[in-house]
Amino acid sequence: MTTRTELLKRAPRTVLPRAGQRVLCAVSGGLDSMCLLHMLKALCEERGGQIAAAHFNHRLRGAAADRDEEFVREICARWGIPLSVGRGDVGEYAKREGLSTEEAARNLRYAFLRRTAAERECECLYTAHHAGDNAETVLLNLIRGTGLTGLTGMDWERDGLCRPLLGVTREELEAYAAEWKIPHIEDATNADPEAAARNLLRLQVMPLLKELNPRAVEHICGMARRLRGVDRSLEQDAAARAAHVEAQEGRVTLSMEALAAAPAAVRPRMLLRLFDLLGVGRKDVGAAHLEALMDLARRTAWGKEGRLSLPHGVTARYCRRWLILETRPQILTEVQLVPGRALHWGDYALTLLDRPEGEGISFFWRGRPGQSPVVTAAPCPPGARLTLPGARGSRSVKRLCLDRRISLAERDRLPAIYVEGKLAAVWRLGVDAAFAPEGREPCRFIKIEKTKQQIEEDGHDAQ
């Protein structure tokens, strides 16, 4: 006879309840969850822990849903297990949020389960997903279109949610329930292939796959387990390569050199990490968005700027070989300076002159005689570098601003001057040695004045 905890012990030790631990088990009343509750109760008693149960009534099946609730109440009372019950109007929630019924039910159910776990001070929340569920998830992801991560299936544990039965088949659970005479009830919709895509897969597709190979579920889950190792390695590589991403409120910046140096399989993951660092998360950011970002990089010419609108109100732009993702409005772009004509750029008015006049930047261009260089003003990426006259080597704009105690907000508004596509100077930081005037040689001058609005803001800040 199968012991009460034998099947559980196929899971990694870290997934199982520890000595004296409080845990919460999600219970629908079906065979899978009732078996799990029975096993966890035995294991917690063996290890001096405590178990509670939670049941969510979706109110989708009328009297049948209420019957399930009453059944779970009865069994938990008989087994001496504390029970929390939640209810929700899935139909109304789905309509309000524009979700499918299945997704709406899941959202409400898990919100209730996590809330209950917190209220009962349970460290872990257990669900009865088994090997068959895992195989179905992999196949559903595959036919819907997925990357590598979607083929890794379910994790044993993630964010406090534990699935200790992923190494157990449905057939083994049925045998366990028969041996221990575990009471359970079945949702009638589970036998309807038209009720949900997963039902169709479980009832019609999986039996055909098992005819081809009786070990189909085992092999699909084994593949998912091996791919999970590959997936984690790629994530770790992406994390290491994105470790030096410049992140601040509302903006993240990544150099194109760092992105280009990464293996092709790692680049999309680096891009996804930017959404994490930006604080908006990866949800709704699909392969099409990531490919659009890479395509924008390929199409953006050196020194030019491209833009792309993305989910969560994020705007991506490539500027001077830097990829910038931001959620806040960004009005500063790269613009060309016309000699003698004042250009309003951010907080400043910039005028390109052939002689010094007032406060500004002098620079020398060692080009062909009589040829006028293309001079532009642009936001300066923090990773760009300047070699100041007399310095031993180049330093990043970020480091130079830190040395001068220039805040992030101020730094992002400083105009950077580019001559023929090369960084020549940054206002308040200095002129690069390659463009620094020497002796009495003729030079160009950019007159820089604060706009009236900025003068008023500076005066207000000083009061």
Sequence and secondary structure as in RCSB ss.txt:
>XXXX:A:sequence
MTTRTELLKRAPRTVLPRAGQRVLCAVSGGLDSMCLLHMLKALCEERGGQIAAAHFNHRLRGAAADRDEEFVREI
CARWGIPLSVGRGDVGEYAKREGLSTEEAARNLRYAFLRRTAAERECECLYTAHHAGDNAETVLLNLIRGTGLTG
LTGMDWERDGLCRPLLGVTREELEAYAAEWKIPHIEDATNADPEAAARNLLRLQVMPLLKELNPRAVEHICGMAR
RLRGVDRSLEQDAAARAAHVEAQEGRVTLSMEALAAAPAAVRPRMLLRLFDLLGVGRKDVGAAHLEALMDLARRT
AWGKEGRLSLPHGVTARYCRRWLILETRPQILTEVQLVPGRALHWGDYALTLLDRPEGEGISFFWRGRPGQSPVV
TAAPCPPGARLTLPGARGSRSVKRLCLDRRISLAERDRLPAIYVEGKLAAVWRLGVDAAFAPEGREPCRFIKIEK
TKQQIEEDGHDAQ
>XXXX:A:secstr
   TTTTGGGS GGGS  TT EEEEE  SSHHHHHHHHHHHHHHHHTT EEEEEEEE  SSTHHHHHHHHHHHHH
HHHHT  EEEEE  HHHHHHHHT  HHHHHHHHHHHHHHHHHHHTT SEEE    HHHHHHHHHHHHHH   TGG
GG   SEETTEE TTTTS HHHHHHHHHHHT      GGGG TTS HHHHIIIIIHHHHHHH TTHHHHHHHHHH
HHHHHHHHHHHHHHHHTTT EEETTEEEEEHHHHHHS TTTHHHHHHHHHHHHTS STT  HHHHHHHHHHHHHS
 TT EEEEEEGGGEEEEEETTEEEEESS      EE  BT  EEETTEEEEEESS  SSEEEE     TT    E
EEEE  TT EE  TT SS EEHHHHHHHTT  HHHHHHSEEEEETTEEEEETTTEE GGG   TT   EEEEEEE
 HHHHHHHHHHH 
